[in-house]
Amino acid sequence: MEGTKDSNVKRFCSQNILAILGFSSITAVIALIAVGLTQNKPLPENFKYGIVLDAGSSHTSLYIYKWDAEKKNNTGVVYQVEECKVKGPGIAAYSNNIDDLETYLLECMERSKNVIPKSLHSETPVYLGATAGMRLLRMESEQLAHKVLNEVSSILSDYPFDFQAARILTGQEEGAYGWITINYLLGKFIQKSKWFGLISRESNSEKTFGALDLGGASTQITFVPLGHTTESPDNFLQFRLYGQDYIVYTHSFLCYGKDEALRQKLAKDIQVSSNGILQDPCFHLGYEKFVNVTELYKSPCTKRFEKTLPFDQFQINGTGNYQQCAQSILELFNSSYCPYSQCAFNEVFMPPPQGDFGAFSAFYFVMNFLNMTSKEVSYQEKMNEIMEEYCSRTWKEVRTSFPEVNEKFLSAYCFSGTYILSLLLQGYHFTNSSLKNIHFMGKIEGSSAGWTLGYMLNLTNMIPAEKPWTTPLSHSTYVFLMVFFSLILVAGIITGLVIFKNPSYFWKEMV
């Protein structure tokens, strides 16, 4: 009877011990899984976003940038994730109907709300930088320029983003930020892959590129000169990016963007007309257009040519002659006097251009249309040959060849191409041999070449780096818990197997 009783007790104890061991093993398994998942779950993305609106003279573009909040050498690694072109002219054109600006900006701002995660809207900075178009409006009427900027600021403040500022950039800022953009994208500040289409592997990554920017109302040239000079200190700026200091020469020539340069040329040439007809070699043979004199003189850029004419309207008749067009354009550059050791034109100091240059904005768009962006067309004789052939084509032939291009832009390519070559050779004093160092750039690695990315890169110096996301447990704690629960699990399994397979041995050992 006692043997049966002892057997029942042993069986009861064995079952309870097995249950306890089983519970402990299951608990250890759950603990191991929980610790492993907690420690190894994907860390949240620690990104920030920024919005920059480029309010140019002829149009506005919105760019969305993204960067890791953990910065390198105190500067964010920024790249473009979205570009939206605002439909309509530049914001300066709305100076007399500012109520339309809200609708003007609506589509692109709404797209920004969809691109940027909603949780980050409130901490996403928004900047609007206005360039030469607004500089000219400010010259005409400071009150109107102020009115436009106030309205734009009010509109952008109503969106759920962190609106920072809407202001008119100086020409120096526009040039310098463009320089930052292309050197960043070409890997001159940090180690990045080279843009294999244009830059050879042998290119010295320590040497920065110069920047050539051409808009509708102004043009900028920026580069690091060979050696430092004390001449014209106002034309030099200093930047610190990725732990390095840079001193660059930069100058913006207001009124020498392609649209305002054409206005100047027309205002200059019409002075010698007595019958209201201008035979213009910069337009194709057969091209005709009527221009209002008041509209021509409305720009501050043409004031120096303004005179009373015996007609209110004049007619442009194209004659299509590249050489004559180039000669007419050269009269816009005043190189008769230089108060410094060397000048570009109009008595503006400029050291000799050094090294490679990236030419973007209208430089790229015009030369790309004319098929002059490749290395095979990087010398003056070939460029002249292409321009002579293109300008000599009739207007009817050009329209037939490019039916998809807006006639407003199509009609100006002969002038714009000729103007670009004149600006580079006679304005900036590039030579036949140094023309090959100019690389025409549209987009680089998915980002548009222009001043906006450089602007955002410089602004990230003022955005503090956040503490990196870390794992929930320290490495030592994680290892200890994993080993501890693994030992519990192994001990439980071994003990359970012994009890289950040889219970008599277990009880013998217990006694």
Sequence and secondary structure as in RCSB ss.txt:
>XXXX:A:sequence
MEGTKDSNVKRFCSQNILAILGFSSITAVIALIAVGLTQNKPLPENFKYGIVLDAGSSHTSLYIYKWDAEKKNNT
GVVYQVEECKVKGPGIAAYSNNIDDLETYLLECMERSKNVIPKSLHSETPVYLGATAGMRLLRMESEQLAHKVLN
EVSSILSDYPFDFQAARILTGQEEGAYGWITINYLLGKFIQKSKWFGLISRESNSEKTFGALDLGGASTQITFVP
LGHTTESPDNFLQFRLYGQDYIVYTHSFLCYGKDEALRQKLAKDIQVSSNGILQDPCFHLGYEKFVNVTELYKSP
CTKRFEKTLPFDQFQINGTGNYQQCAQSILELFNSSYCPYSQCAFNEVFMPPPQGDFGAFSAFYFVMNFLNMTSK
EVSYQEKMNEIMEEYCSRTWKEVRTSFPEVNEKFLSAYCFSGTYILSLLLQGYHFTNSSLKNIHFMGKIEGSSAG
WTLGYMLNLTNMIPAEKPWTTPLSHSTYVFLMVFFSLILVAGIITGLVIFKNPSYFWKEMV
>XXXX:A:secstr
 HHHHHHHHHHHHHHHHHHHHHHHHHHHHHHHHHHHHHHHS     EEEEEEEEE SS EEEEEEEEESS BTTB
  EEEEEEEEESSS GGGGTT GGGHHHHHHHHHHHHHHHS GGGGGG EEEEEE HHHHHHHHH HHHHHHHHH
HHHHHHHTSSSEEEEEEE  HHHHHHHHHHHHHHHTTSSS     TTTS TTS TTS  EEEEE SSEEEEEE  
SS   S GGGEEEEEETTEEEEEEEEEEET SHHHHHHHHHHHHGGG SSSEEEETTS BT EEEEEHHHHHTSG
GGGGG    S SEEEEEE   HHHHHHHHHTTS  S  SSSSBSSTT B     S EEEEEHHHHHHHHTT  SG
GG SHHHHHHHHHHHHTSBHHHHHHH TTS HHHHTTHHHHHHHHHHIIIIIS   TTGGGGEEE SEETTEE S
HHHHHHHHHGGGS        SS HHHHHHHHHHHHHHHHHHHHHHHHHHH HHHHHHHH 
